[in-house]
Amino acid sequence: MEVVHACRQLDITIPEELSIIGQDNSYIAKNANIKLTTLTHPQEAMGRDAADWVIKKLQGKRDLPHNTYYQPVLIEGETVIER
């Protein structure tokens, strides 16, 4: 949240002059003075898939996926506006 603090010191208004997006909807983002717009990822699905991959690898399976893509979710806060 250092960016928000710096913007306030420089009289830069958020989101009118500068939009800010956070990552992973962290504890800091949830508990800040301003509700941060952030992206979150399906951590439970990612962990489950990783564990499944490791189990299959330990079982000697060879045809395992190399890349798995997950759709992030935008959590709208107060730090971005449509233009």
LUMSEMAR-962424 format. One record per residue (C-alpha): x, y, z; residue number from 0; residue in one letter. Coordinates in Angstrom, 3 decimals. Layout:
<rs>
<r><east>X</east><north>Y</north><up>Z</up><resi>NUM</resi><resn>A</resn></r>
...
</rs>
This chain:
<rs>
<r><east>0.000</east><north>0.000</north><up>0.000</up><resi>0</resi><resn>M</resn></r>
<r><east>3.065</east><north>2.212</north><up>-0.307</up><resi>1</resi><resn>E</resn></r>
<r><east>1.778</east><north>3.435</north><up>-3.669</up><resi>2</resi><resn>V</resn></r>
<r><east>-1.436</east><north>4.686</north><up>-2.066</up><resi>3</resi><resn>V</resn></r>
<r><east>0.580</east><north>6.448</north><up>0.642</up><resi>4</resi><resn>H</resn></r>
<r><east>2.877</east><north>8.074</north><up>-1.952</up><resi>5</resi><resn>A</resn></r>
<r><east>-0.103</east><north>9.213</north><up>-4.025</up><resi>6</resi><resn>C</resn></r>
<r><east>-1.636</east><north>10.885</north><up>-0.991</up><resi>7</resi><resn>R</resn></r>
<r><east>1.636</east><north>12.690</north><up>-0.252</up><resi>8</resi><resn>Q</resn></r>
<r><east>1.820</east><north>13.895</north><up>-3.872</up><resi>9</resi><resn>L</resn></r>
<r><east>-1.876</east><north>14.845</north><up>-4.037</up><resi>10</resi><resn>D</resn></r>
<r><east>-2.526</east><north>12.260</north><up>-6.772</up><resi>11</resi><resn>I</resn></r>
<r><east>-6.127</east><north>11.119</north><up>-6.535</up><resi>12</resi><resn>T</resn></r>
<r><east>-6.990</east><north>7.441</north><up>-6.776</up><resi>13</resi><resn>I</resn></r>
<r><east>-8.643</east><north>6.327</north><up>-9.043</up><resi>14</resi><resn>P</resn></r>
<r><east>-9.283</east><north>9.619</north><up>-10.862</up><resi>15</resi><resn>E</resn></r>
<r><east>-5.643</east><north>10.214</north><up>-11.787</up><resi>16</resi><resn>E</resn></r>
<r><east>-4.107</east><north>6.803</north><up>-11.123</up><resi>17</resi><resn>L</resn></r>
<r><east>-5.667</east><north>3.344</north><up>-11.058</up><resi>18</resi><resn>S</resn></r>
<r><east>-4.132</east><north>0.659</north><up>-8.848</up><resi>19</resi><resn>I</resn></r>
<r><east>-4.713</east><north>-3.103</north><up>-9.001</up><resi>20</resi><resn>I</resn></r>
<r><east>-3.365</east><north>-5.500</north><up>-6.404</up><resi>21</resi><resn>G</resn></r>
<r><east>-2.514</east><north>-9.175</north><up>-6.664</up><resi>22</resi><resn>Q</resn></r>
<r><east>-3.991</east><north>-12.177</north><up>-4.811</up><resi>23</resi><resn>D</resn></r>
<r><east>-6.485</east><north>-10.254</north><up>-2.658</up><resi>24</resi><resn>N</resn></r>
<r><east>-3.980</east><north>-10.319</north><up>0.200</up><resi>25</resi><resn>S</resn></r>
<r><east>-4.609</east><north>-9.542</north><up>3.856</up><resi>26</resi><resn>Y</resn></r>
<r><east>-3.121</east><north>-6.081</north><up>3.321</up><resi>27</resi><resn>I</resn></r>
<r><east>-5.495</east><north>-5.384</north><up>0.431</up><resi>28</resi><resn>A</resn></r>
<r><east>-8.491</east><north>-6.465</north><up>2.510</up><resi>29</resi><resn>K</resn></r>
<r><east>-7.546</east><north>-4.336</north><up>5.510</up><resi>30</resi><resn>N</resn></r>
<r><east>-6.290</east><north>-1.125</north><up>3.915</up><resi>31</resi><resn>A</resn></r>
<r><east>-7.782</east><north>2.350</north><up>4.319</up><resi>32</resi><resn>N</resn></r>
<r><east>-9.010</east><north>2.189</north><up>0.735</up><resi>33</resi><resn>I</resn></r>
<r><east>-10.669</east><north>-0.874</north><up>-0.754</up><resi>34</resi><resn>K</resn></r>
<r><east>-8.073</east><north>-2.085</north><up>-3.267</up><resi>35</resi><resn>L</resn></r>
<r><east>-9.193</east><north>-3.532</north><up>-6.592</up><resi>36</resi><resn>T</resn></r>
<r><east>-7.371</east><north>-6.838</north><up>-6.847</up><resi>37</resi><resn>T</resn></r>
<r><east>-7.065</east><north>-10.122</north><up>-8.670</up><resi>38</resi><resn>L</resn></r>
<r><east>-7.458</east><north>-13.428</north><up>-6.912</up><resi>39</resi><resn>T</resn></r>
<r><east>-6.644</east><north>-16.911</north><up>-8.105</up><resi>40</resi><resn>H</resn></r>
<r><east>-8.353</east><north>-20.236</north><up>-7.386</up><resi>41</resi><resn>P</resn></r>
<r><east>-5.787</east><north>-21.299</north><up>-4.796</up><resi>42</resi><resn>Q</resn></r>
<r><east>-7.754</east><north>-24.347</north><up>-3.634</up><resi>43</resi><resn>E</resn></r>
<r><east>-8.020</east><north>-25.730</north><up>-7.185</up><resi>44</resi><resn>A</resn></r>
<r><east>-4.356</east><north>-24.949</north><up>-7.840</up><resi>45</resi><resn>M</resn></r>
<r><east>-3.273</east><north>-26.769</north><up>-4.678</up><resi>46</resi><resn>G</resn></r>
<r><east>-5.497</east><north>-29.753</north><up>-5.388</up><resi>47</resi><resn>R</resn></r>
<r><east>-4.209</east><north>-30.031</north><up>-8.960</up><resi>48</resi><resn>D</resn></r>
<r><east>-0.594</east><north>-29.751</north><up>-7.789</up><resi>49</resi><resn>A</resn></r>
<r><east>-1.112</east><north>-32.508</north><up>-5.204</up><resi>50</resi><resn>A</resn></r>
<r><east>-2.784</east><north>-34.732</north><up>-7.819</up><resi>51</resi><resn>D</resn></r>
<r><east>0.140</east><north>-34.134</north><up>-10.185</up><resi>52</resi><resn>W</resn></r>
<r><east>2.692</east><north>-35.108</north><up>-7.507</up><resi>53</resi><resn>V</resn></r>
<r><east>0.747</east><north>-38.257</north><up>-6.596</up><resi>54</resi><resn>I</resn></r>
<r><east>0.549</east><north>-39.315</north><up>-10.249</up><resi>55</resi><resn>K</resn></r>
<r><east>4.254</east><north>-38.605</north><up>-10.702</up><resi>56</resi><resn>K</resn></r>
<r><east>5.102</east><north>-40.730</north><up>-7.662</up><resi>57</resi><resn>L</resn></r>
<r><east>2.942</east><north>-43.511</north><up>-9.107</up><resi>58</resi><resn>Q</resn></r>
<r><east>5.152</east><north>-43.485</north><up>-12.197</up><resi>59</resi><resn>G</resn></r>
<r><east>2.682</east><north>-41.938</north><up>-14.625</up><resi>60</resi><resn>K</resn></r>
<r><east>4.418</east><north>-40.226</north><up>-17.514</up><resi>61</resi><resn>R</resn></r>
<r><east>1.680</east><north>-38.444</north><up>-19.480</up><resi>62</resi><resn>D</resn></r>
<r><east>1.241</east><north>-35.507</north><up>-17.112</up><resi>63</resi><resn>L</resn></r>
<r><east>0.268</east><north>-31.966</north><up>-18.077</up><resi>64</resi><resn>P</resn></r>
<r><east>3.110</east><north>-29.473</north><up>-18.226</up><resi>65</resi><resn>H</resn></r>
<r><east>0.982</east><north>-26.340</north><up>-18.156</up><resi>66</resi><resn>N</resn></r>
<r><east>-2.287</east><north>-25.656</north><up>-16.408</up><resi>67</resi><resn>T</resn></r>
<r><east>-4.051</east><north>-22.327</north><up>-16.730</up><resi>68</resi><resn>Y</resn></r>
<r><east>-6.434</east><north>-20.854</north><up>-14.191</up><resi>69</resi><resn>Y</resn></r>
<r><east>-8.829</east><north>-17.964</north><up>-14.671</up><resi>70</resi><resn>Q</resn></r>
<r><east>-8.186</east><north>-15.121</north><up>-12.217</up><resi>71</resi><resn>P</resn></r>
<r><east>-11.152</east><north>-13.303</north><up>-10.689</up><resi>72</resi><resn>V</resn></r>
<r><east>-11.320</east><north>-9.517</north><up>-10.484</up><resi>73</resi><resn>L</resn></r>
<r><east>-12.465</east><north>-8.235</north><up>-7.107</up><resi>74</resi><resn>I</resn></r>
<r><east>-13.668</east><north>-4.696</north><up>-7.639</up><resi>75</resi><resn>E</resn></r>
<r><east>-12.646</east><north>-2.165</north><up>-5.058</up><resi>76</resi><resn>G</resn></r>
<r><east>-12.264</east><north>1.611</north><up>-5.051</up><resi>77</resi><resn>E</resn></r>
<r><east>-8.937</east><north>1.995</north><up>-6.871</up><resi>78</resi><resn>T</resn></r>
<r><east>-10.016</east><north>1.615</north><up>-10.510</up><resi>79</resi><resn>V</resn></r>
<r><east>-12.741</east><north>3.360</north><up>-12.505</up><resi>80</resi><resn>I</resn></r>
<r><east>-13.999</east><north>2.762</north><up>-16.025</up><resi>81</resi><resn>E</resn></r>
<r><east>-12.803</east><north>5.307</north><up>-18.510</up><resi>82</resi><resn>R</resn></r>
</rs>
